Amino acid sequence: MNEAVEAKAAPKWVFTFGDGRADGSAEDKELLGGKGAHLAEMSRLGLPVPPGFTISTEVCAAYYELGRKLPEALKPMVDEALAKVGKITGARFGDVDNPLLVSVRSGGRASMPGMMDTVLNLGLNDETVEGLARLTGDRRFAYDTYRRFIQMYADVVLGIDHGMFEEILENYKNLKGFELDPELAAEDWAEIVVRFKALVGKELEQPFPQDLHEQLWGAIAAVFGSWQNARAIAYRRLHDIPDDWGTAVTIQSMVFGNRGDNSATGVVFTRNPSTGANELFGEFLLNAQGEDVVAGLRTPQPLTENDRAASGNGKQSLEALLPEAFADLKAACAALEKHFRDLQDIEFTVQEGKLFMLQTRSGKRSTQAALKIAIDMAREGIITEEGAVLSLNPAQLDQLLHPALDPNAEMTVLAKGLPASPGAASGEIVFDADEAVHMKAQGHTVILARIETSPEDVQGMHAAVGIITTRGGMTSHAAVVARGMGRPCVAGAAAVHIDLERETLEAGGHTLHKGDIVTIDGSSGKLIKGRVTMRQPELSEDFATLMKWADGFRRMEIRANADTPADARHARDFGAEGIGLCRTEHMFFQEHRIIAMREMILAENPEARRKALAELLPAQRQDFIELFEIMAGLPVTIRLLDPPLHEFLPHGEEAIADVAEAMGVSLARLKRRISVLSEFNPMLGQRGARLLVSYPEIVEMQARAIFEAAIETGKTLHERVTPEIMVPLVAVKAELDIIKERITATARAVEKERETNLAYQVGTMVELPRACLMAGEIGQSAEFFSFGTNDLTQTTFGLSRDDAGRFLSEYAEKGIIHHDPFVTLDVAVGELMKIGTERGRAVHPDLKIGVCGEHGGDPETIGFCEKIGLTYVSCSPYRVPVARLAAAQATLKNQTLTDN
């Protein structure tokens, strides 16, 4: 295998950029990763990008094929590219008098902030550090840079815990009476370097590597290796990033923000990623390197004078301190946003007054910001309305539709930090990421409290409903990851003291322990004691505008699954165009109805059953009247009774005895009926159409309730109501024919009694593989199909949704499945739906076909439904806006594919 990989003729694996030229462009994200592709694009645009080169994702694949070994054919390509970089910079890699230093960074096609490894300042050893000192005339800077490199390289490449180096540094500072790093002089950093190298020698029993090419090769291999580290794998699982994409590696000449008070490093967003306001948003550190900003170890300074005035922290802005560099940065931000037509997240360095652009990528943003940015950019002419609709992740809209803090609620504010990610949440405090995962699995709602987060905490952050940190700024790891996940986050709450050993949080004179309830408000930065009342969200004008634009492009209808008036009202508020699934069984579990239902089940003959069902008729009719009135002429699809009858009977000796007494029947009779109705596998037992064939009295009562409600509501609305009656779990056309005959007979009887004509449709819920395959036959009798994807998935896989959770996560980890098939439609289930649609419409060209399972609110599934030409999707009320946007995007993408 290894020989075969090495024997292949090496393709172009290394792509250079710099000096206004580049081998690649923004179109090459699959090959160069997002970082490499955007550096190439910035270089082409003439922006000040330090020169470098990107090793493609193809080498990542080769690295793993070779058993975590870099191909030999890569070495001459890297040497040639290094020489080009040296020529542009005027330095040379390994030159003692004029050394070229480089950074080695990861960069996949999807942004994975902080998940993979980076090595900075590579190119230093005991000789070149002296050359750097002579070249810059700054020995302190040279040795500070060398100690940074040793610590980072030892951690990333050699596997020595960075905390061991921090301990050496802190002990030295304590001994010398230093508080901050800038207090250390050149000779102090030189001594730290000696101690760092001694630690490496002790841990590895060999000296820190002095061969610069060995350093480079080790760093490249380590960054490719970090694609498969635990935190990167976890992040990919959470964000559905395929494992086989791999990462590219970018090697870039170093520029230094730690060259004095005319140097700086920072992060800037071209618009505010929390609010969407059209203003530069970010922070910087004077006389620092990039990792100092992201690590959150020093409190950053504001970029603009407006930010400085708003923050009131007294720190000077970049705009005031380095006005020329700030002006260049502002111009570069405008150029990049216009070019990429999206919010940009930019890393920059100012070296001795000169600006350098280190990275640009699409910025993560809150949902509120995403909406505002999309609408504003469309109105500014940067993107079209179609572009605005396509720019949002539909699943993000879910965040807008849930409660926030009630502004009138009483609250005890313990502390205030930075409003790093908007939204509010209450939960039990936990101080460890693994504990957060464990607690969530046990059903707890938790707030993760950390001094600062790191990439290792990502699973705990995902498990928590909110995050608070005592260190870090608005672009710290916690802030960026929380915004991307849609979790509220308060960062840099300096007034909060967290003791990880004692598992306590002290703030505002209070001491809280693990498990105590707190509330955080990521929109204001507040930490609040206890649980605070929440209020329903108020959807913004931007939301309404985007939904209007989306509806203008959308082809499919969006309906809601709604069984109650409250559900139906929510659905209408969110823009549902009807009810795609009303589950009638939920109506029979109400206390005053369950008795009549049980009387029907215990009845010995059809007449007795009809008598019991007659007691349910008025309530059932009123249920439908309310739904019809709320929907005001929009379609309402009512599913006839689906579950097996034993679900309505009690379980357990005590409950059975209580019901027998309440109903006035003998205990023996009730137990006998329960025994007769019990099934080994109820999911595949006598339910749905099978139940309705055996108990036609149920069909008659429900059909009558539907028809009488339609007539009553029609009078109120002054328009005809046309209900859609859906027969569940049909496998054979004859089942549908028998039940449809009962429905039709009931309709004629009601028409005669009420002296009116009814309009209605009878269709079926397609939820069995046989029904999909026989859709041509069933379609001769059905006036509509609705795919019940929950049961269709269960019967296609042959598994129970209630039990599958025990092993589906293991299947995902082992790569057996890529998605939970009950969340995102499985390809085989999709194939059955496609067959069912084609065969049904072959005999009934105008057949109305929808989806009413939980998949109806999943954006990926909605895209598939658009491709196969379904009429509508139906989902839970709170997912309706998600479905509206996803359906619009599916239409636009499908049109693009058709046009091409």
Secondary structure, DSSP 8 states (H G I E B T S, - for coil): -HHHHHHS-----EEEEETTEES--GGGHHHHHHHHHHHHHHHHTT-----EEEE-HHHHHHHHHTTS---TTHHHHHHHHHHHHHHHHT-BTT-SSSB--EEEEEEESS--TTTS-EEEEET--TTHHHHHHHHHT-HHHHHHHHHHHHHHHHHHTS---HHHHHHHHHHHHHHHT--SGGG--HHHHHHHHHHHHHHHHHHHSS-----HHHHHHHHHHHHHHGGGSHHHHHHHHHHT--GGG-EEEEEEE---S-SSTT-EEEEEESS-TTT--SS-EEEEEET--HHHHHHTSS--EESSHHHHHHH-S----HHHHSHHHHHHHHHHHHHHHHHHTS-EEEEEEEETTEEEEEEEEE----HHHHHHHHHHHHHTTSS-HHHHHHHS-GGGGGGGGS-EE-TTS--EEEEE-EEEE--EEEEEEE--HHHHHHHHHTT--EEEEESS--GGGHHHHHHSSEEEESS--TTSHHHHHHHHHT--EEE--TT-EEETTTTEEEETTEEEETT-EEEEETTTTEEEES---EE-----HHHHHHHHHHHHH--SEEEEE--SHHHHHHHHHTT--SEEEEEGGGGGGSHHHHHHHHHHHH-SSHHHHHHHHHHHHHHHHHHHHHHHHHHTTS-EEEE---S-GGGGS--SHHHHHHHHHHHT--HHHHHHHHHHH--S-GGGSS-THHHHHH-HHHHHHHHHHHHHHHHHHHHHHTS----EEEE-S--SHHHHHHHHHHHHHHHHHHHHHHTS----EEEEEE-SHHHHHTHHHHTTT-SEEEE-HHHHHHHHHT--HHHHHHHHHHHHHTTS-SS-TTTS--HHHHHHHHHHHHHHHHH-TT-EEEE-SGGGG-HHHHHHHHHTT-SEEEE-GGGHHHHHHHHHHHHHHHHHHHH-
